[in-house]
Amino acid sequence: METPEKPADSATVSGKVTLNGSPVTTGQVGLYSIDYGTLIQGELDKKGEFTITDPVAPGDYQVFFIGTKGMPGKYMSETSSDYIVPVKDEANQLSIDIKS
């Protein structure tokens, strides 16, 4: 299967991550583009918030975590995570709530 042509990196992404309703304050959130195979990541702060500094291509992204304490194992890899977020061609404010 051919990879579709990637659109311009025109979307911005920021948001908040919670685990069972509580802010996730360690590690990084990663977003893996299902459509284009690209990977972006952002540092989580003390409020569980993150900002991806570079614009990204719109599309569907698998959410995973790097170095995050207490996160269920399936969310620690882009190959096993089933949490998918749509990124639109605009400023995206994601609310990612993981349940363990």
C-alpha positions as CSV (number, residue, x, y, z in Angstrom):
1,M,0.0,0.0,0.0
2,E,1.4,3.4,-0.9
3,T,1.7,6.2,1.6
4,P,-0.6,9.1,0.6
5,E,1.0,12.4,-0.1
6,K,1.4,14.3,3.1
7,P,-0.4,17.6,3.3
8,A,1.3,20.8,4.5
9,D,2.2,20.9,8.2
10,S,-0.5,23.4,9.0
11,A,-2.0,22.1,12.3
12,T,-0.9,23.1,15.8
13,V,-1.4,20.7,18.7
14,S,-1.6,21.3,22.5
15,G,-3.7,19.8,25.2
16,K,-3.9,18.1,28.6
17,V,-3.4,14.4,29.6
18,T,-5.2,12.8,32.4
19,L,-5.1,9.2,33.8
20,N,-8.3,8.2,35.5
21,G,-9.1,11.9,35.8
22,S,-5.8,13.0,37.4
23,P,-3.2,15.1,35.4
24,V,-0.2,13.1,34.1
25,T,2.8,15.2,35.1
26,T,5.8,13.2,34.0
27,G,7.3,12.1,30.7
28,Q,6.2,13.0,27.2
29,V,3.2,12.5,25.1
30,G,3.8,11.1,21.6
31,L,1.6,11.3,18.5
32,Y,2.2,8.8,15.7
33,S,0.6,9.7,12.3
34,I,-1.3,6.6,11.1
35,D,-1.5,8.1,7.6
36,Y,2.1,9.3,7.1
37,G,4.3,7.4,9.6
38,T,5.6,10.5,11.2
39,L,6.2,11.0,14.9
40,I,5.9,14.1,17.1
41,Q,6.2,14.5,20.9
42,G,5.8,17.1,23.6
43,E,6.8,17.4,27.2
44,L,4.2,17.1,29.9
45,D,4.2,19.8,32.6
46,K,3.1,19.9,36.2
47,K,-0.5,20.5,35.2
48,G,-0.5,17.6,32.7
49,E,-0.4,20.0,29.8
50,F,1.7,19.9,26.6
51,T,2.4,21.8,23.5
52,I,3.9,20.4,20.3
53,T,6.2,23.2,19.2
54,D,6.3,22.5,15.4
55,P,3.2,22.5,13.1
56,V,2.0,19.0,12.0
57,A,0.0,17.5,9.1
58,P,-3.7,17.1,9.8
59,G,-4.8,13.5,10.1
60,D,-5.4,10.7,12.7
61,Y,-2.7,10.1,15.3
62,Q,-2.1,7.3,17.8
63,V,-1.4,8.6,21.3
64,F,1.4,7.0,23.3
65,F,3.7,8.0,26.2
66,I,7.4,8.0,26.9
67,G,8.8,7.8,30.4
68,T,5.4,8.4,32.0
69,K,5.0,6.8,35.5
70,G,1.8,4.7,36.2
71,M,0.7,4.6,32.6
72,P,-0.8,1.2,31.5
73,G,1.7,-0.7,29.3
74,K,-0.3,-0.7,26.1
75,Y,-0.1,3.1,25.9
76,M,3.7,3.1,26.2
77,S,4.2,2.3,22.4
78,E,2.8,3.6,19.2
79,T,2.4,0.0,18.0
80,S,0.1,-1.1,20.9
81,S,-1.8,2.1,21.8
82,D,-5.5,2.1,20.6
83,Y,-6.1,5.7,21.6
84,I,-6.5,7.7,18.4
85,V,-7.1,11.5,18.1
86,P,-8.1,13.4,15.0
87,V,-5.9,16.5,14.2
88,K,-7.7,19.1,12.1
89,D,-6.1,21.8,9.9
90,E,-6.3,24.4,12.7
91,A,-5.3,24.9,16.3
92,N,-6.1,21.7,18.1
93,Q,-6.7,21.6,21.9
94,L,-6.7,17.9,22.8
95,S,-8.2,16.4,25.9
96,I,-6.6,13.0,26.4
97,D,-8.1,11.0,29.2
98,I,-6.6,7.5,29.7
99,K,-8.4,4.9,31.8
100,S,-6.5,2.1,33.4
